[in-house]
Amino acid sequence: MRAVVQRSKKSRVLVNNIEMAGINSGLMVLLGIKRGDETADGEYLMDKIINLRVFEDANGKMNRSLIDIGGDMLLVSQFTLYGDASKGRRPSFTKAEQPDKAIVLFDYCTDFLRARGIKVETGIFGADMQVEIQNDGPCTILIDSERLL
C-alpha cells in the first residue's frame, strides 16, 4: 500500500458537485492499494499514519500525532498512486489491485482506524470524485508499506 498523507486544515470530497465527506483539522490521506497487498500492509500503514508526529506542539515543533490532537482523517482510495509512467506517455496501472479486492482492504483500513477511535470520513470507492484539500504547512508525507520489511 502507498499513501500520500497531508496535514489539512479542511478537506472534502464531492461527487457530482455534492459533498460526500469532509473534515476539519486532521489528515487527508490518499490511499493506493497494490496487487498482493494484505491486511498486514493496511495495519502497518494506518498505525504509522495515525502516529506520525506532523502536528506542532507548544514550541512549534512537529511533535504531535493525529491521536494526540484528536484530529479527523479523510481517507480516499487512489489507485493512480500505482501508476507507472516509465514507458511511453500513458501510465500503466497494472500494479494497482483489482477493485473487488481493493475495496475489501480499503474497508479493512477504515475499520482499523475507527477501532482506534479515529473519526474517519471516506470518499465513495470507485466514484469520480473531486477532492478539495486545504493543505496545512504545506506538510505532505509519502509512506509505502513495502518498507515495513
PyMOL CGO cylinders between C-alpha atoms (Angstrom):
from pymol import cmd
from pymol.cgo import CYLINDER

trace = [
    CYLINDER, 0.00, 0.00, 0.00, 1.05, 3.53, -0.64, 0.3, 1, 1, 1, 1, 1, 1,
    CYLINDER, 1.05, 3.53, -0.64, -0.25, 6.70, 0.99, 0.3, 1, 1, 1, 1, 1, 1,
    CYLINDER, -0.25, 6.70, 0.99, 0.04, 10.42, 0.41, 0.3, 1, 1, 1, 1, 1, 1,
    CYLINDER, 0.04, 10.42, 0.41, -0.54, 11.98, 3.82, 0.3, 1, 1, 1, 1, 1, 1,
    CYLINDER, -0.54, 11.98, 3.82, -1.30, 15.68, 4.02, 0.3, 1, 1, 1, 1, 1, 1,
    CYLINDER, -1.30, 15.68, 4.02, -1.77, 17.74, 7.13, 0.3, 1, 1, 1, 1, 1, 1,
    CYLINDER, -1.77, 17.74, 7.13, -5.02, 19.54, 6.46, 0.3, 1, 1, 1, 1, 1, 1,
    CYLINDER, -5.02, 19.54, 6.46, -6.95, 22.47, 7.89, 0.3, 1, 1, 1, 1, 1, 1,
    CYLINDER, -6.95, 22.47, 7.89, -10.01, 21.40, 5.89, 0.3, 1, 1, 1, 1, 1, 1,
    CYLINDER, -10.01, 21.40, 5.89, -10.69, 18.77, 3.21, 0.3, 1, 1, 1, 1, 1, 1,
    CYLINDER, -10.69, 18.77, 3.21, -13.74, 17.43, 1.47, 0.3, 1, 1, 1, 1, 1, 1,
    CYLINDER, -13.74, 17.43, 1.47, -14.83, 15.04, -1.27, 0.3, 1, 1, 1, 1, 1, 1,
    CYLINDER, -14.83, 15.04, -1.27, -17.52, 15.85, -3.80, 0.3, 1, 1, 1, 1, 1, 1,
    CYLINDER, -17.52, 15.85, -3.80, -19.31, 13.56, -6.25, 0.3, 1, 1, 1, 1, 1, 1,
    CYLINDER, -19.31, 13.56, -6.25, -21.47, 15.26, -8.88, 0.3, 1, 1, 1, 1, 1, 1,
    CYLINDER, -21.47, 15.26, -8.88, -20.90, 18.56, -7.02, 0.3, 1, 1, 1, 1, 1, 1,
    CYLINDER, -20.90, 18.56, -7.02, -22.42, 17.12, -3.84, 0.3, 1, 1, 1, 1, 1, 1,
    CYLINDER, -22.42, 17.12, -3.84, -20.26, 16.91, -0.72, 0.3, 1, 1, 1, 1, 1, 1,
    CYLINDER, -20.26, 16.91, -0.72, -19.99, 13.28, 0.35, 0.3, 1, 1, 1, 1, 1, 1,
    CYLINDER, -19.99, 13.28, 0.35, -17.48, 13.67, 3.18, 0.3, 1, 1, 1, 1, 1, 1,
    CYLINDER, -17.48, 13.67, 3.18, -15.39, 16.30, 4.86, 0.3, 1, 1, 1, 1, 1, 1,
    CYLINDER, -15.39, 16.30, 4.86, -13.11, 17.02, 7.80, 0.3, 1, 1, 1, 1, 1, 1,
    CYLINDER, -13.11, 17.02, 7.80, -11.67, 20.00, 9.58, 0.3, 1, 1, 1, 1, 1, 1,
    CYLINDER, -11.67, 20.00, 9.58, -8.25, 19.80, 11.25, 0.3, 1, 1, 1, 1, 1, 1,
    CYLINDER, -8.25, 19.80, 11.25, -6.53, 16.48, 10.65, 0.3, 1, 1, 1, 1, 1, 1,
    CYLINDER, -6.53, 16.48, 10.65, -5.08, 14.38, 7.87, 0.3, 1, 1, 1, 1, 1, 1,
    CYLINDER, -5.08, 14.38, 7.87, -6.10, 13.99, 4.25, 0.3, 1, 1, 1, 1, 1, 1,
    CYLINDER, -6.10, 13.99, 4.25, -4.89, 10.57, 3.08, 0.3, 1, 1, 1, 1, 1, 1,
    CYLINDER, -4.89, 10.57, 3.08, -4.87, 9.30, -0.50, 0.3, 1, 1, 1, 1, 1, 1,
    CYLINDER, -4.87, 9.30, -0.50, -4.50, 5.51, -0.34, 0.3, 1, 1, 1, 1, 1, 1,
    CYLINDER, -4.50, 5.51, -0.34, -3.28, 3.28, -3.16, 0.3, 1, 1, 1, 1, 1, 1,
    CYLINDER, -3.28, 3.28, -3.16, -3.64, -0.50, -2.89, 0.3, 1, 1, 1, 1, 1, 1,
    CYLINDER, -3.64, -0.50, -2.89, -1.25, -2.70, -4.86, 0.3, 1, 1, 1, 1, 1, 1,
    CYLINDER, -1.25, -2.70, -4.86, -1.81, -6.22, -6.15, 0.3, 1, 1, 1, 1, 1, 1,
    CYLINDER, -1.81, -6.22, -6.15, -0.89, -8.66, -3.43, 0.3, 1, 1, 1, 1, 1, 1,
    CYLINDER, -0.89, -8.66, -3.43, -1.35, -6.25, -0.52, 0.3, 1, 1, 1, 1, 1, 1,
    CYLINDER, -1.35, -6.25, -0.52, -2.70, -7.86, 2.63, 0.3, 1, 1, 1, 1, 1, 1,
    CYLINDER, -2.70, -7.86, 2.63, -4.28, -6.77, 5.91, 0.3, 1, 1, 1, 1, 1, 1,
    CYLINDER, -4.28, -6.77, 5.91, -0.78, -6.55, 7.46, 0.3, 1, 1, 1, 1, 1, 1,
    CYLINDER, -0.78, -6.55, 7.46, 0.05, -3.81, 4.95, 0.3, 1, 1, 1, 1, 1, 1,
    CYLINDER, 0.05, -3.81, 4.95, -3.05, -1.91, 5.98, 0.3, 1, 1, 1, 1, 1, 1,
    CYLINDER, -3.05, -1.91, 5.98, -2.36, -2.30, 9.70, 0.3, 1, 1, 1, 1, 1, 1,
    CYLINDER, -2.36, -2.30, 9.70, 1.23, -1.13, 9.29, 0.3, 1, 1, 1, 1, 1, 1,
    CYLINDER, 1.23, -1.13, 9.29, 0.29, 1.87, 7.17, 0.3, 1, 1, 1, 1, 1, 1,
    CYLINDER, 0.29, 1.87, 7.17, -2.70, 3.03, 9.22, 0.3, 1, 1, 1, 1, 1, 1,
    CYLINDER, -2.70, 3.03, 9.22, -0.79, 2.68, 12.50, 0.3, 1, 1, 1, 1, 1, 1,
    CYLINDER, -0.79, 2.68, 12.50, 2.13, 4.62, 11.02, 0.3, 1, 1, 1, 1, 1, 1,
    CYLINDER, 2.13, 4.62, 11.02, -0.16, 7.39, 9.77, 0.3, 1, 1, 1, 1, 1, 1,
    CYLINDER, -0.16, 7.39, 9.77, -2.14, 7.96, 12.97, 0.3, 1, 1, 1, 1, 1, 1,
    CYLINDER, -2.14, 7.96, 12.97, 1.09, 8.07, 14.98, 0.3, 1, 1, 1, 1, 1, 1,
    CYLINDER, 1.09, 8.07, 14.98, 3.05, 10.34, 12.61, 0.3, 1, 1, 1, 1, 1, 1,
    CYLINDER, 3.05, 10.34, 12.61, 4.27, 13.35, 14.56, 0.3, 1, 1, 1, 1, 1, 1,
    CYLINDER, 4.27, 13.35, 14.56, 3.41, 16.03, 12.00, 0.3, 1, 1, 1, 1, 1, 1,
    CYLINDER, 3.41, 16.03, 12.00, 1.40, 18.44, 14.14, 0.3, 1, 1, 1, 1, 1, 1,
    CYLINDER, 1.40, 18.44, 14.14, 3.07, 21.23, 16.08, 0.3, 1, 1, 1, 1, 1, 1,
    CYLINDER, 3.07, 21.23, 16.08, 3.49, 21.18, 19.84, 0.3, 1, 1, 1, 1, 1, 1,
    CYLINDER, 3.49, 21.18, 19.84, 3.52, 24.26, 22.10, 0.3, 1, 1, 1, 1, 1, 1,
    CYLINDER, 3.52, 24.26, 22.10, 7.08, 25.02, 20.94, 0.3, 1, 1, 1, 1, 1, 1,
    CYLINDER, 7.08, 25.02, 20.94, 6.17, 24.98, 17.25, 0.3, 1, 1, 1, 1, 1, 1,
    CYLINDER, 6.17, 24.98, 17.25, 7.92, 21.66, 16.57, 0.3, 1, 1, 1, 1, 1, 1,
    CYLINDER, 7.92, 21.66, 16.57, 6.23, 18.82, 14.68, 0.3, 1, 1, 1, 1, 1, 1,
    CYLINDER, 6.23, 18.82, 14.68, 5.92, 16.57, 17.70, 0.3, 1, 1, 1, 1, 1, 1,
    CYLINDER, 5.92, 16.57, 17.70, 2.24, 15.61, 17.94, 0.3, 1, 1, 1, 1, 1, 1,
    CYLINDER, 2.24, 15.61, 17.94, 0.27, 12.92, 16.12, 0.3, 1, 1, 1, 1, 1, 1,
    CYLINDER, 0.27, 12.92, 16.12, -3.30, 12.74, 14.86, 0.3, 1, 1, 1, 1, 1, 1,
    CYLINDER, -3.30, 12.74, 14.86, -4.13, 10.79, 18.01, 0.3, 1, 1, 1, 1, 1, 1,
    CYLINDER, -4.13, 10.79, 18.01, -2.52, 13.45, 20.20, 0.3, 1, 1, 1, 1, 1, 1,
    CYLINDER, -2.52, 13.45, 20.20, -4.57, 16.30, 18.69, 0.3, 1, 1, 1, 1, 1, 1,
    CYLINDER, -4.57, 16.30, 18.69, -7.82, 14.32, 18.39, 0.3, 1, 1, 1, 1, 1, 1,
    CYLINDER, -7.82, 14.32, 18.39, -7.91, 15.12, 14.67, 0.3, 1, 1, 1, 1, 1, 1,
    CYLINDER, -7.91, 15.12, 14.67, -10.02, 13.62, 11.91, 0.3, 1, 1, 1, 1, 1, 1,
    CYLINDER, -10.02, 13.62, 11.91, -8.98, 11.76, 8.77, 0.3, 1, 1, 1, 1, 1, 1,
    CYLINDER, -8.98, 11.76, 8.77, -10.36, 11.90, 5.26, 0.3, 1, 1, 1, 1, 1, 1,
    CYLINDER, -10.36, 11.90, 5.26, -9.34, 8.64, 3.57, 0.3, 1, 1, 1, 1, 1, 1,
    CYLINDER, -9.34, 8.64, 3.57, -9.74, 8.45, -0.21, 0.3, 1, 1, 1, 1, 1, 1,
    CYLINDER, -9.74, 8.45, -0.21, -8.95, 5.45, -2.41, 0.3, 1, 1, 1, 1, 1, 1,
    CYLINDER, -8.95, 5.45, -2.41, -6.48, 6.43, -5.15, 0.3, 1, 1, 1, 1, 1, 1,
    CYLINDER, -6.48, 6.43, -5.15, -5.46, 3.60, -7.49, 0.3, 1, 1, 1, 1, 1, 1,
    CYLINDER, -5.46, 3.60, -7.49, -3.45, 6.04, -9.61, 0.3, 1, 1, 1, 1, 1, 1,
    CYLINDER, -3.45, 6.04, -9.61, -0.77, 6.08, -6.88, 0.3, 1, 1, 1, 1, 1, 1,
    CYLINDER, -0.77, 6.08, -6.88, 0.39, 2.86, -8.55, 0.3, 1, 1, 1, 1, 1, 1,
    CYLINDER, 0.39, 2.86, -8.55, 0.54, 4.42, -12.00, 0.3, 1, 1, 1, 1, 1, 1,
    CYLINDER, 0.54, 4.42, -12.00, 3.77, 3.58, -13.85, 0.3, 1, 1, 1, 1, 1, 1,
    CYLINDER, 3.77, 3.58, -13.85, 4.80, 6.16, -16.44, 0.3, 1, 1, 1, 1, 1, 1,
    CYLINDER, 4.80, 6.16, -16.44, 8.31, 4.80, -17.01, 0.3, 1, 1, 1, 1, 1, 1,
    CYLINDER, 8.31, 4.80, -17.01, 7.45, 3.67, -20.56, 0.3, 1, 1, 1, 1, 1, 1,
    CYLINDER, 7.45, 3.67, -20.56, 5.62, 5.78, -23.07, 0.3, 1, 1, 1, 1, 1, 1,
    CYLINDER, 5.62, 5.78, -23.07, 3.34, 8.65, -22.18, 0.3, 1, 1, 1, 1, 1, 1,
    CYLINDER, 3.34, 8.65, -22.18, 0.27, 6.84, -20.86, 0.3, 1, 1, 1, 1, 1, 1,
    CYLINDER, 0.27, 6.84, -20.86, 0.59, 5.48, -17.32, 0.3, 1, 1, 1, 1, 1, 1,
    CYLINDER, 0.59, 5.48, -17.32, 0.03, 1.79, -16.75, 0.3, 1, 1, 1, 1, 1, 1,
    CYLINDER, 0.03, 1.79, -16.75, -2.00, 0.79, -13.72, 0.3, 1, 1, 1, 1, 1, 1,
    CYLINDER, -2.00, 0.79, -13.72, -1.27, -2.95, -13.77, 0.3, 1, 1, 1, 1, 1, 1,
    CYLINDER, -1.27, -2.95, -13.77, 0.29, -2.80, -10.29, 0.3, 1, 1, 1, 1, 1, 1,
    CYLINDER, 0.29, -2.80, -10.29, -2.94, -1.49, -8.75, 0.3, 1, 1, 1, 1, 1, 1,
    CYLINDER, -2.94, -1.49, -8.75, -5.21, -4.06, -7.11, 0.3, 1, 1, 1, 1, 1, 1,
    CYLINDER, -5.21, -4.06, -7.11, -8.46, -5.05, -8.80, 0.3, 1, 1, 1, 1, 1, 1,
    CYLINDER, -8.46, -5.05, -8.80, -11.42, -3.04, -7.44, 0.3, 1, 1, 1, 1, 1, 1,
    CYLINDER, -11.42, -3.04, -7.44, -13.24, -6.02, -5.90, 0.3, 1, 1, 1, 1, 1, 1,
    CYLINDER, -13.24, -6.02, -5.90, -10.17, -6.89, -3.83, 0.3, 1, 1, 1, 1, 1, 1,
    CYLINDER, -10.17, -6.89, -3.83, -9.06, -3.31, -3.17, 0.3, 1, 1, 1, 1, 1, 1,
    CYLINDER, -9.06, -3.31, -3.17, -12.39, -2.31, -1.62, 0.3, 1, 1, 1, 1, 1, 1,
    CYLINDER, -12.39, -2.31, -1.62, -12.08, -5.12, 0.94, 0.3, 1, 1, 1, 1, 1, 1,
    CYLINDER, -12.08, -5.12, 0.94, -8.68, -3.81, 2.05, 0.3, 1, 1, 1, 1, 1, 1,
    CYLINDER, -8.68, -3.81, 2.05, -9.85, -0.20, 1.95, 0.3, 1, 1, 1, 1, 1, 1,
    CYLINDER, -9.85, -0.20, 1.95, -12.79, -1.06, 4.22, 0.3, 1, 1, 1, 1, 1, 1,
    CYLINDER, -12.79, -1.06, 4.22, -10.42, -3.01, 6.49, 0.3, 1, 1, 1, 1, 1, 1,
    CYLINDER, -10.42, -3.01, 6.49, -8.26, 0.09, 6.87, 0.3, 1, 1, 1, 1, 1, 1,
    CYLINDER, -8.26, 0.09, 6.87, -11.30, 2.23, 7.68, 0.3, 1, 1, 1, 1, 1, 1,
    CYLINDER, -11.30, 2.23, 7.68, -12.46, -0.27, 10.31, 0.3, 1, 1, 1, 1, 1, 1,
    CYLINDER, -12.46, -0.27, 10.31, -8.92, -0.46, 11.75, 0.3, 1, 1, 1, 1, 1, 1,
    CYLINDER, -8.92, -0.46, 11.75, -8.87, 3.32, 12.21, 0.3, 1, 1, 1, 1, 1, 1,
    CYLINDER, -8.87, 3.32, 12.21, -12.34, 3.52, 13.72, 0.3, 1, 1, 1, 1, 1, 1,
    CYLINDER, -12.34, 3.52, 13.72, -11.48, 0.74, 16.19, 0.3, 1, 1, 1, 1, 1, 1,
    CYLINDER, -11.48, 0.74, 16.19, -8.70, 3.02, 17.43, 0.3, 1, 1, 1, 1, 1, 1,
    CYLINDER, -8.70, 3.02, 17.43, -11.05, 5.92, 17.98, 0.3, 1, 1, 1, 1, 1, 1,
    CYLINDER, -11.05, 5.92, 17.98, -10.17, 7.89, 14.85, 0.3, 1, 1, 1, 1, 1, 1,
    CYLINDER, -10.17, 7.89, 14.85, -13.03, 9.79, 13.22, 0.3, 1, 1, 1, 1, 1, 1,
    CYLINDER, -13.03, 9.79, 13.22, -12.73, 8.74, 9.57, 0.3, 1, 1, 1, 1, 1, 1,
    CYLINDER, -12.73, 8.74, 9.57, -14.60, 10.08, 6.59, 0.3, 1, 1, 1, 1, 1, 1,
    CYLINDER, -14.60, 10.08, 6.59, -14.24, 8.49, 3.16, 0.3, 1, 1, 1, 1, 1, 1,
    CYLINDER, -14.24, 8.49, 3.16, -15.00, 9.20, -0.43, 0.3, 1, 1, 1, 1, 1, 1,
    CYLINDER, -15.00, 9.20, -0.43, -17.07, 6.78, -2.50, 0.3, 1, 1, 1, 1, 1, 1,
    CYLINDER, -17.07, 6.78, -2.50, -14.92, 3.90, -3.65, 0.3, 1, 1, 1, 1, 1, 1,
    CYLINDER, -14.92, 3.90, -3.65, -14.62, 3.83, -7.44, 0.3, 1, 1, 1, 1, 1, 1,
    CYLINDER, -14.62, 3.83, -7.44, -16.54, 7.07, -7.98, 0.3, 1, 1, 1, 1, 1, 1,
    CYLINDER, -16.54, 7.07, -7.98, -15.32, 10.04, -9.99, 0.3, 1, 1, 1, 1, 1, 1,
    CYLINDER, -15.32, 10.04, -9.99, -14.51, 12.31, -7.07, 0.3, 1, 1, 1, 1, 1, 1,
    CYLINDER, -14.51, 12.31, -7.07, -13.34, 15.87, -6.72, 0.3, 1, 1, 1, 1, 1, 1,
    CYLINDER, -13.34, 15.87, -6.72, -11.10, 16.30, -3.70, 0.3, 1, 1, 1, 1, 1, 1,
    CYLINDER, -11.10, 16.30, -3.70, -10.54, 19.70, -2.12, 0.3, 1, 1, 1, 1, 1, 1,
    CYLINDER, -10.54, 19.70, -2.12, -7.61, 19.94, 0.24, 0.3, 1, 1, 1, 1, 1, 1,
    CYLINDER, -7.61, 19.94, 0.24, -6.53, 22.92, 2.29, 0.3, 1, 1, 1, 1, 1, 1,
    CYLINDER, -6.53, 22.92, 2.29, -3.02, 21.65, 2.98, 0.3, 1, 1, 1, 1, 1, 1,
    CYLINDER, -3.02, 21.65, 2.98, -1.61, 22.98, 6.25, 0.3, 1, 1, 1, 1, 1, 1,
    CYLINDER, -1.61, 22.98, 6.25, 2.02, 24.00, 6.04, 0.3, 1, 1, 1, 1, 1, 1,
    CYLINDER, 2.02, 24.00, 6.04, 2.11, 22.55, 3.45, 0.3, 1, 1, 1, 1, 1, 1,
    CYLINDER, 2.11, 22.55, 3.45, 3.06, 19.27, 5.04, 0.3, 1, 1, 1, 1, 1, 1,
    CYLINDER, 3.06, 19.27, 5.04, 2.95, 16.19, 2.78, 0.3, 1, 1, 1, 1, 1, 1,
    CYLINDER, 2.95, 16.19, 2.78, 4.47, 12.80, 3.63, 0.3, 1, 1, 1, 1, 1, 1,
    CYLINDER, 4.47, 12.80, 3.63, 4.71, 9.71, 1.39, 0.3, 1, 1, 1, 1, 1, 1,
    CYLINDER, 4.71, 9.71, 1.39, 4.54, 6.29, 3.07, 0.3, 1, 1, 1, 1, 1, 1,
    CYLINDER, 4.54, 6.29, 3.07, 4.78, 2.86, 1.50, 0.3, 1, 1, 1, 1, 1, 1,
    CYLINDER, 4.78, 2.86, 1.50, 4.06, -0.45, 3.27, 0.3, 1, 1, 1, 1, 1, 1,
    CYLINDER, 4.06, -0.45, 3.27, 6.77, -2.21, 1.23, 0.3, 1, 1, 1, 1, 1, 1,
    CYLINDER, 6.77, -2.21, 1.23, 9.26, -0.59, 3.56, 0.3, 1, 1, 1, 1, 1, 1,
    CYLINDER, 9.26, -0.59, 3.56, 7.87, -2.50, 6.55, 0.3, 1, 1, 1, 1, 1, 1,
    CYLINDER, 7.87, -2.50, 6.55, 10.16, -5.48, 5.99, 0.3, 1, 1, 1, 1, 1, 1,
]
cmd.load_cgo(trace, "trace")
